[in-house]
Amino acid sequence: MKTIKTFLVLSITTFFSVLIFSACSSSSTQNTLVMGTSADYPPYEFKDSTGGEERIIGFDVDIAQYLANSLNFELKIEDMNFDRLIPALENNEVDFVMAGMSPTPERQAKVEFTDLYYQASSIILMPRGANFNLKEDAQGKRVGVQGGSIQADAAKKITGIELVEFDKIGEIIQSVKAKTLDAAIIESTVAERYASANPDLDFTQPFDTESSGSAIALPKGSPYTESFNQVLTEMKETGKIKELIQKWFS
């Protein structure tokens, strides 16, 4: 009898231990927000190895961390190619996306967006001294863009060019330097991060993509959209967004 009683006690103890562990694990999962991004877009998001350990940092990451802290969540970041971000939201692989992304009508048909948190412009990148006007002298030009970007959408409207889509901004920069591309279209704030290290390239010619600005993308019907907007409003009113703009774009 003692053996059976001991077995029953151990079994009940183990059962409740499993229940408690499961509850804790579930709570941990529920208290984590997963952000999808493409970490090749400085100063929005990029990889930094300072201190020996690689991590993803940047303007978007700081905003996402502030959001997570304000709403009592842990933040986890998933890095992927830019054109994988919207599908990742649609497949519920991530809770939200921050990647300097603009709420275009095509994207809004698939996912929903918060209010804008930043507005920027785009530029035409070319070898220094090239001095051609892409919209007036485009015939036969090879032009690089990041796949899935608003720059890619805008470039598709230019007749006569050969459009080449890349996964990473760094690949675009190197292709223009190697002159396998005649030009590229990238965001101006991102271009500024590369300009000082590439004096052989011209980062000065503006390009109008008709973009409204950057916002956070979430799945349709996300329970986080309203609370995200509330925190973003608070960040604007308290000057936190302005502080982060000065930190990353100055």
Secondary structure as GFF3:
##gff-version 3
##sequence-region A 1 250
A	DSSP	alpha_helix	2	30	.	.	.	ID=ss1
A	DSSP	beta_strand	32	37	.	.	.	ID=ss2
A	DSSP	beta_strand	40	41	.	.	.	ID=ss3
A	DSSP	beta_strand	45	48	.	.	.	ID=ss4
A	DSSP	beta_strand	55	57	.	.	.	ID=ss5
A	DSSP	alpha_helix	59	70	.	.	.	ID=ss6
A	DSSP	beta_strand	74	79	.	.	.	ID=ss7
A	DSSP	three_ten_helix	82	84	.	.	.	ID=ss8
A	DSSP	alpha_helix	85	90	.	.	.	ID=ss9
A	DSSP	beta_strand	96	97	.	.	.	ID=ss10
A	DSSP	alpha_helix	105	108	.	.	.	ID=ss11
A	DSSP	beta_strand	112	118	.	.	.	ID=ss12
A	DSSP	beta_strand	122	127	.	.	.	ID=ss13
A	DSSP	beta_strand	142	146	.	.	.	ID=ss14
A	DSSP	alpha_helix	150	155	.	.	.	ID=ss15
A	DSSP	beta_strand	162	166	.	.	.	ID=ss16
A	DSSP	alpha_helix	169	177	.	.	.	ID=ss17
A	DSSP	beta_strand	183	187	.	.	.	ID=ss18
A	DSSP	alpha_helix	188	195	.	.	.	ID=ss19
A	DSSP	beta_strand	201	207	.	.	.	ID=ss20
A	DSSP	beta_strand	214	218	.	.	.	ID=ss21
A	DSSP	alpha_helix	225	238	.	.	.	ID=ss22
A	DSSP	alpha_helix	240	249	.	.	.	ID=ss23
###
